[in-house]
Amino acid sequence: MNEQHHIVSYRILVGIWLALLALTALTVGITRLELGGYKVLAALTIACVKAWLVISIFMHMKYEGRLLRWLLFLTLVTLAIFIGLTFFDVLYR
């Protein structure tokens, strides 16, 4: 019987999960502050940190090869371009 072990220990996974919960609470807390236009910037920054934690640890992308990481990066850049183009379309209507 071939038994496989997790690449990341359960202690680290629980720690990351708690960090994600804390970052979610921080995002909710930011909505209560009066930061003007920086509120969106702060929320997006926290969302990027959370996405990085999920992708690198839970999806094990940290332990994948260079090709797969570059393909993920290319996909995220393409998504960012499409979202940016959508914002420009809405902005100049």
N, C-alpha and C positions, 0 to 999 in steps of 0.2 A: 504494500500500500504506500503510495507516494504522497506524503503529507507536505503541504506547502504552508509557509509562514507568511504573515503580512510583512510588507516592506517597512511599514511604519508601525510603531508599537501603539497599542490601544491608549496608553497614557498620552502620547502626543496627539492622537486623534481627538481624545476628550478635551485636551487643552486647546486645540484649534477650534473645536466646537464651542467651547466657552468663550474664546476670543471672538468668534462670529456673533455669539449672543450679545457680548459687550459692545461690539461695533454696531449691531442693530439698535441697541438701547441708545448709543451715542447718536445715531442717525435720527432717532425719534426725538432725542433731547435737543438736537440742533434745530428742529422745526419750531421749538418753543422760543428760540432766541431771535432777537432782531438783528440780523446780519446784513440785511439788504440783498444785493446781488451775490454776496459771498456765501449765502445759505446754499445755493445750488452747487457752487464750487466745492464747498465742504462736503455736501451729501454725495456728490459724484466721486470725490477723492476717497471717501470711506467705502463707497461701493466698489471702487477699483481695488482697494486693499482686500476687501472681502472676496472679490472675484479671484484675485491672485492666490489667496489662501485656499480657496476651493479647488482651483485648477491645479496648483502645484502639489498640494497635500492629498486631498480626497480623490482627485483624478490621477494621482501618481505621475503627473507630467514632469515633476522634478527628476524623476528617475528614468525618463524615456530618452531615446536617442535624439541627436541633433535634428534629423530630418523631420520627425514628428513635431518637435518644438517649433521649427521654422514654419511648418504648415499651419500650426495653430496660430502663430503670430501673423501670418499672411491672412488667415481667415478673420482675425480680429481687426486688422487694419482695413480689410475690405468692408467689414461691417461698419467700422467708424466712418469710412468714406461715404457709404450709403446713408448713414444717419446724418452726417454733415450736409450732404446734398439735399436731403429732405428738409433740413432746417433752413437752408438757403432758399429752397422753393417756397416754403411757407413765409419766410421773411420778406421776400420781394413780390408777393402777390398783390 
